[in-house]
Amino acid sequence: MTTTVNPVLRVAPAAPAETAAHFRASLAFHTDVSDVAAALASGGDPGFVLVDSRSIEAWDRGRLPGALHLPTALVAERAGQLLDPAVPVVTYCWGPGCNGAARAALALAELGYRVKEMLGGFEYWVREGFTFETRQGGERRDADPLTAPVDGGDCGC
């Protein structure tokens, strides 16, 4: 009798200790929209600088409250003037289909900064119903029920 292994288990899951190490490392490199929003909403200094790595055109369309604009292409040139190496940095770009935040995080890390990438970027910030800034002031859209809980609470993750 031949046993067929499904595509999920064709490669066996890693041992629990390896899996824990992998996800611990992942969390050292990434954060998400909800965690950034909670940190910013808690009042006072969140303990990190939020960096928008997109172009000036993208920045003008909307940005996260309190974000510093530092396009990826200008990180090497301007980071030393804008950022304190002792303060962690959280980078973001448009969304999951954009690797600008990862490229900015790499450039910052190579300059000696401690950095995390905010998964979901500006797109998921808006989709989760958080306020964003434009030249006209603050804006907010209704939360997408596929990305944010209907009751307005966190995902419970």
N, C-alpha and C positions, 0 to 999 in steps of 0.2 A: 504494500500500500504506500502510495506517495503522499507526503504531506506538503501542502502548499503553504508557504509563509506569505502573509500579506505584506504589502509595501511598507507599512509602518514598522513592522518587526523584522524586515529583511536584514537590517543592521540592528543588532540587539542593543537595548538601552545600556548606558554606561552604569557602572557600579555607583551606589548611592554617594560614596565619598567623592568620586570624580564629578558626579552631577552637582553636588553641593558646591564644590570648588568652582565649577564652571559658572553657576548662577551667582555665586558670591562675587566672582570677578566681573560678571556682566553688570551687576548693580554698582560696582565701583566706577564703571565707565558711563552708565546711563541713568537718567531720571526720566520722569514723565510729566506731562502737562498738569495733571492733578496735584502731584507733589510740589511742583514749582508754584502753582497757584496757592496752595495751602501755606507754603513758606512765605510767599509775598503777603498773604492776607493776615498772617499772624502778628503783624505789626513790628516795628523796629527793624533792625538789620537782619536780613535773612542769612547772612554769613557767606554769601556768594555774589558775584556780579553776573548779571544776565546779559549775554552778548548776542545781538542779532547779526548774523553773518551774511545777510542778503544784500542785494544792490540798493542803491539810493531810491530807485523807482519802486522796489518792493517795500522798502521802509516807509515811503510816502503813502502807500496804500493802507498800511496798518502795521502796528507793532505792539509788543507786549508792554504793559505799564512798567516804567522804570528801566527798560532795556537800554543798553548802550549800543550804538550802531558802529560796528567794526566789520566791514565786508571782508570775506575770506582773503581776497587778493591783497588786502592792505594790512593783514595781521603782522607780518614781519616788520613792516615799516612803522606801524603806529602803536602796537601793543605796549611797548615800553613807556610810551607817553600817557596811555589811558588806563592801564591796569597795574594793580599792586601784585607782585608775584606771591605775596603771602595770602592773598584772598582767592579762594577757588572760583572758577569760572564755569558757567553753564552756557553752552552754545545752542542756538536754534537757527533753523532756516525755514523754508516753505512747509515741508511736510515729509511724510514717509518716502515719497518718490524723489527726494532731493538729498544729495550727500554733502551739501555745503556746510552743514553743521559739523559733520564728521571731519571734513577737510580743515575747517577752522580749528576744531579741537586738536587735530594732529599738529597743525602749525603752532598752536599755543603750547602744547606739550613739548614740542621740540625746542621752544624758547624757555622752558622751565616752569610753566604754569601747571597747576593741578586743575584738571578740567573734566567735566561731564557733558555729554550730549543729551539734550532734551528730546526724547522720542516723540514723534507726532508733529513737532514744529508748530508754526503759526496756524496751519490748517486745523490741527486738532485743538488748539487753544480756542479758536473761533467755534469749531464744531461742538465743543463741550460747553459753550455758552458763557465763556469768560469775557469780561470787558477788555477791549483793545483800544489803542489810541490811534488817532489820525490827526491831520492838521486841523480838522474841524472840532476835535475834542474826543471824548470817549464814546465808543460804540459797543453794542452787544447784540448778538443774534440769539434766537432761541436755540437751546441745546438740541443736537441731533440725538434722538432716542437710541440710535445704534452705537453711539460713542459715550453717552452720559446717562446716568440713571434718571428715570422719569421723575423721581421724588426730589431731585436736586442734590442728593447726598453723594458721597464718594462711592466708588464702585465696590467698596468692601474688600478690595484686594489686599 
